[in-house]
């Protein structure tokens, strides 16, 4: 995966917070607030689940891209970027998933 591309998309999404909702789907979604963004993430996640159940690899890719995009919209809504998520993933790298989950319960 080209991380430069994810960073460019993330920067564009942050800029879209100030864009005209009449000319930008992302600005329109953001203008509706977090509930609308979360609803969209839920819809896209359900579509990803269905694609996974079908076993259609191309649909899994398409729906994964939609989930990732809309997750990045939510990040941008809160002034975050993909880099914030990547930093957290770097922190978790090499840590057992079981141990990492236990560390969050404290």
RODO-242028 format. One record per residue: residue number from 1; residue in one letter; chain; x, y, z of N, C-alpha, C in turn. Coordinates in pm, 1 decimal. Layout:
N
R    nr   rest   kette         nX         nY         nZ        caX        caY        caZ         cX         cY         cZ
R   NUM      A       A          X          Y          Z          X          Y          Z          X          Y          Z
...
***
This chain:
106
R    nr   rest   kette         nX         nY         nZ        caX        caY        caZ         cX         cY         cZ
R     1      X       A       85.4     -118.2        0.0        0.0        0.0        0.0       89.1      123.3        0.0
R     2      X       A       53.2      217.9      -78.1      130.5      340.5      -87.8       85.7      436.1       21.9
R     3      X       A      168.7      448.6      126.1      132.1      533.9      239.3      124.7      681.2      199.0
R     4      X       A      204.5      720.6       98.2      196.3      859.3       51.2       55.6      890.9        2.8
R     5      X       A       -5.9      794.8      -66.4     -141.2      815.4     -115.6     -238.3      833.0        1.7
R     6      X       A     -226.2      750.7      104.5     -314.1      763.1      221.3     -295.0      898.4      289.3
R     7      X       A     -171.3      944.9      295.9     -145.5     1076.5      355.7     -206.9     1188.0      270.4
R     8      X       A     -196.7     1175.4      138.0     -257.1     1277.0       49.5     -409.0     1279.4       65.7
R     9      X       A     -468.8     1161.8       69.2     -614.2     1154.9       88.7     -651.1     1215.6      223.5
R    10      X       A     -574.1     1183.9      325.0     -600.4     1236.5      459.3     -593.8     1389.0      460.1
R    11      X       A     -493.8     1445.9      394.3     -480.9     1591.9      386.8     -599.6     1653.0      311.8
R    12      X       A     -640.4     1588.6      203.3     -754.9     1637.3      126.9     -881.1     1634.6      211.9
R    13      X       A     -899.4     1528.4      288.3    -1017.4     1518.3      373.0    -1018.4     1627.2      479.8
R    14      X       A     -902.6     1657.5      535.0     -895.1     1766.3      633.6     -934.8     1899.3      569.1
R    15      X       A     -894.0     1919.9      444.6     -931.7     2041.9      372.2    -1081.3     2046.5      342.5
R    16      X       A    -1140.5     1931.3      320.4    -1282.6     1923.8      285.9    -1372.7     1970.0      400.5
R    17      X       A    -1318.9     1976.5      521.2    -1400.0     2025.5      633.5    -1447.0     2168.1      607.7
R    18      X       A    -1370.0     2243.2      527.9    -1402.6     2383.6      498.9    -1468.1     2400.4      361.4
R    19      X       A    -1486.2     2290.7      289.3    -1538.7     2298.9      152.1    -1690.1     2319.9      152.3
R    20      X       A    -1739.7     2359.4       38.6    -1882.9     2381.7       19.0    -1953.4     2246.6        6.0
R    21      X       A    -2049.2     2218.1       93.6    -2123.1     2091.0       84.8    -2199.5     2074.1      -46.4
R    22      X       A    -2221.2     2182.8     -117.7    -2290.4     2173.6     -246.8    -2199.6     2116.3     -355.7
R    23      X       A    -2068.1     2123.7     -333.8    -1974.5     2080.2     -438.6    -1888.8     1960.8     -397.7
R    24      X       A    -1903.6     1913.8     -274.1    -1818.4     1804.9     -226.3    -1900.3     1705.2     -144.8
R    25      X       A    -1898.8     1579.1     -187.2    -1967.0     1472.6     -112.6    -1914.0     1466.6       29.9
R    26      X       A    -1783.1     1472.7       43.6    -1721.5     1462.7      175.8    -1762.3     1579.4      264.7
R    27      X       A    -1760.5     1701.3      210.7    -1803.0     1818.1      288.3    -1950.4     1805.6      326.9
R    28      X       A    -2029.1     1753.4      236.6    -2171.5     1731.8      264.7    -2189.0     1633.6      380.9
R    29      X       A    -2115.9     1524.1      375.8    -2123.3     1424.2      482.6    -2076.5     1483.5      615.2
R    30      X       A    -1965.6     1555.2      613.0    -1913.5     1616.6      735.5    -2009.4     1720.6      792.3
R    31      X       A    -2077.6     1794.0      703.8    -2169.6     1898.0      750.2    -2287.3     1839.4      827.0
R    32      X       A    -2314.8     1713.2      805.3    -2425.1     1645.2      874.3    -2384.3     1594.2     1012.6
R    33      X       A    -2254.1     1599.2     1041.4    -2206.5     1562.8     1174.2    -2167.6     1416.9     1188.1
R    34      X       A    -2117.6     1382.0     1307.7    -2062.7     1248.4     1328.1    -2164.8     1136.2     1312.4
R    35      X       A    -2291.2     1160.1     1348.5    -2389.7     1052.2     1335.3    -2405.4     1008.3     1190.4
R    36      X       A    -2404.9     1102.6     1097.7    -2417.2     1068.0      955.6    -2294.1      992.5      907.3
R    37      X       A    -2177.8     1034.6      953.0    -2053.7      966.0      913.6    -2053.1      824.4      970.6
R    38      X       A    -2091.0      811.1     1096.3    -2094.1      679.3     1160.2    -2196.3      587.5     1093.3
R    39      X       A    -2309.2      643.5     1054.8    -2409.9      564.3      983.3    -2351.2      511.3      852.8
R    40      X       A    -2278.4      597.3      782.2    -2217.5      556.7      655.2    -2112.3      447.8      678.0
R    41      X       A    -2033.3      461.8      783.4    -1935.1      358.4      815.2    -2006.7      226.8      843.9
R    42      X       A    -2117.1      233.3      917.2    -2194.6      112.4      945.6    -2247.3       46.7      818.7
R    43      X       A    -2300.0      127.4      728.3    -2351.0       74.6      601.3    -2239.9        8.3      521.4
R    44      X       A    -2126.9       77.6      512.5    -2015.0       23.0      434.1    -1957.9     -102.4      499.4
R    45      X       A    -1956.0     -105.4      631.3    -1906.5     -223.6      702.1    -1999.5     -342.5      677.4
R    46      X       A    -2130.0     -318.6      679.7    -2225.7     -426.0      649.8    -2203.7     -478.7      508.2
R    47      X       A    -2177.1     -387.9      414.0    -2150.9     -430.9      276.4    -2021.9     -511.6      268.1
R    48      X       A    -1921.5     -474.6      347.6    -1796.8     -551.2      351.2    -1821.6     -690.9      407.5
R    49      X       A    -1901.4     -699.3      510.2    -1934.3     -829.8      568.9    -2002.5     -918.4      464.9
R    50      X       A    -2097.2     -861.2      393.7    -2167.5     -938.4      290.6    -2071.7     -981.9      179.5
R    51      X       A    -1983.3     -894.0      138.2    -1885.8     -929.5       34.4    -1795.6    -1042.7       83.7
R    52      X       A    -1757.4    -1035.7      211.5    -1674.5    -1141.7      267.9    -1747.9    -1274.7      273.8
R    53      X       A    -1874.5    -1269.8      307.2    -1954.9    -1392.1      311.3    -1973.4    -1450.8      171.9
R    54      X       A    -1984.8    -1364.4       71.1    -1997.5    -1410.6      -67.8    -1868.1    -1475.0     -116.6
R    55      X       A    -1756.5    -1429.3      -59.8    -1627.1    -1477.5     -104.8    -1580.8    -1411.7     -233.8
R    56      X       A    -1644.1    -1301.8     -270.5    -1607.0    -1231.4     -393.1    -1491.5    -1136.4     -361.8
R    57      X       A    -1373.0    -1175.5     -402.9    -1251.9    -1100.4     -368.6    -1256.6     -956.3     -416.8
R    58      X       A    -1306.3     -932.7     -536.7    -1312.5     -796.8     -589.7    -1407.2     -712.0     -505.9
R    59      X       A    -1521.1     -766.7     -467.7    -1614.7     -691.5     -383.6    -1556.2     -664.5     -245.5
R    60      X       A    -1477.7     -758.8     -194.0    -1410.6     -735.7      -65.6    -1316.9     -616.3      -76.7
R    61      X       A    -1244.3     -606.6     -186.5    -1153.7     -493.2     -207.8    -1233.9     -363.6     -217.6
R    62      X       A    -1338.7     -363.2     -297.7    -1420.0     -241.6     -315.1    -1476.5     -194.4     -182.2
R    63      X       A    -1535.3     -286.7     -108.0    -1599.8     -248.0       17.4    -1497.5     -210.5      124.0
R    64      X       A    -1381.3     -273.9      122.3    -1274.0     -236.3      214.9    -1229.3      -93.6      188.9
R    65      X       A    -1218.5      -57.7       60.8    -1181.8       80.1       26.2    -1286.8      178.1       77.0
R    66      X       A    -1414.1      142.2       64.6    -1520.9      229.4      114.0    -1514.1      246.2      266.0
R    67      X       A    -1490.6      135.8      337.1    -1479.9      142.5      483.9    -1360.8      228.8      523.3
R    68      X       A    -1247.0      207.3      458.3    -1127.6      285.9      490.6    -1151.7      434.4      462.4
R    69      X       A    -1209.6      464.5      347.4    -1235.7      604.4      311.2    -1325.9      671.3      415.3
R    70      X       A    -1435.5      608.1      448.5    -1529.4      670.5      541.3    -1474.0      677.2      683.6
R    71      X       A    -1387.9      583.2      719.3    -1318.0      592.1      847.7    -1225.5      713.4      847.5
R    72      X       A    -1159.8      736.8      735.7    -1073.2      853.7      723.9    -1152.9      983.1      726.9
R    73      X       A    -1276.0      980.4      676.6    -1363.9     1097.6      686.1    -1392.6     1127.0      833.5
R    74      X       A    -1421.0     1023.5      910.9    -1446.0     1041.9     1053.9    -1323.1     1098.2     1124.4
R    75      X       A    -1206.4     1044.2     1090.7    -1082.7     1097.5     1148.5    -1070.3     1246.2     1118.7
R    76      X       A    -1089.7     1283.2      992.8    -1076.9     1424.1      952.7    -1181.0     1510.4     1023.4
R    77      X       A    -1301.5     1459.8     1041.6    -1405.4     1534.5     1111.5    -1355.4     1577.1     1249.2
R    78      X       A    -1280.1     1487.9     1314.7    -1226.6     1516.9     1447.8    -1086.6     1578.4     1444.0
R    79      X       A    -1041.2     1620.1     1324.3     -911.6     1684.8     1311.9     -794.9     1587.3     1321.3
R    80      X       A     -823.4     1459.9     1298.3     -719.5     1356.5     1300.9     -686.2     1315.8     1158.7
R    81      X       A     -577.3     1240.9     1143.6     -539.3     1194.3     1010.7     -499.6     1047.6     1017.9
R    82      X       A     -473.1      991.0      902.9     -428.8      851.9      896.3     -299.0      834.0      975.3
R    83      X       A     -219.7      938.7      985.2      -93.9      929.4     1060.5     -120.4      897.6     1207.1
R    84      X       A     -228.5      949.6     1264.1     -262.2      917.3     1402.6     -288.0      767.8     1418.8
R    85      X       A     -355.8      708.3     1322.1     -383.7      564.5     1326.3     -254.1      485.8     1304.7
R    86      X       A     -173.1      530.7     1210.4      -46.6      461.2     1183.4       45.9      465.1     1305.2
R    87      X       A       47.4      576.5     1377.1      128.2      584.7     1499.0       81.7      481.9     1601.2
R    88      X       A      -48.4      467.5     1615.3     -101.8      367.7     1708.8      -67.9      226.4     1663.1
R    89      X       A      -72.8      202.5     1533.3      -36.7       70.0     1481.8      112.1       41.4     1504.1
R    90      X       A      196.1      144.4     1488.9      339.0      127.2     1517.3      360.1       92.0     1664.3
R    91      X       A      283.2      157.2     1752.4      295.1      128.7     1894.9      258.5      -16.4     1923.8
R    92      X       A      159.7      -67.1     1854.1      112.2     -203.7     1877.5      196.4     -310.5     1809.7
R    93      X       A      274.7     -271.3     1710.4      351.9     -369.2     1633.6      440.6     -451.9     1725.7
R    94      X       A      434.3     -580.9     1708.8      517.4     -670.9     1787.6      460.0     -705.6     1924.3
R    95      X       A      343.8     -650.4     1956.1      277.9     -681.1     2083.3      167.4     -781.3     2055.2
R    96      X       A      157.8     -882.5     2136.8       50.9     -980.0     2123.5      -83.4     -908.7     2129.9
R    97      X       A     -175.3     -948.1     2043.6     -309.0     -889.7     2045.8     -377.6     -908.6     2180.1
R    98      X       A     -353.6    -1021.1     2241.8     -412.8    -1049.3     2373.7     -354.2     -952.3     2476.7
R    99      X       A     -222.2     -935.7     2475.2     -157.7     -845.5     2571.7     -199.2     -700.7     2546.6
R   100      X       A     -208.8     -660.8     2420.0     -245.4     -523.1     2388.7     -386.4     -493.7     2437.6
R   101      X       A     -477.0     -587.7     2417.6     -616.2     -565.9     2462.8     -622.7     -558.2     2614.2
R   102      X       A     -547.5     -639.8     2683.5     -544.4     -634.9     2828.7     -494.3     -500.5     2877.6
R   103      X       A     -397.9     -440.8     2806.8     -339.3     -314.0     2849.8     -439.2     -199.6     2841.6
R   104      X       A     -543.2     -213.1     2759.4     -643.2     -107.3     2744.9     -751.1     -115.1     2852.7
R   105      X       A     -755.5     -221.4     2928.3     -859.9     -235.9     3031.3     -824.8     -166.8     3160.6
R   106      X       A     -700.8     -119.6     3172.7     -655.1      -60.4     3296.5     -695.5       79.0     3320.9
***
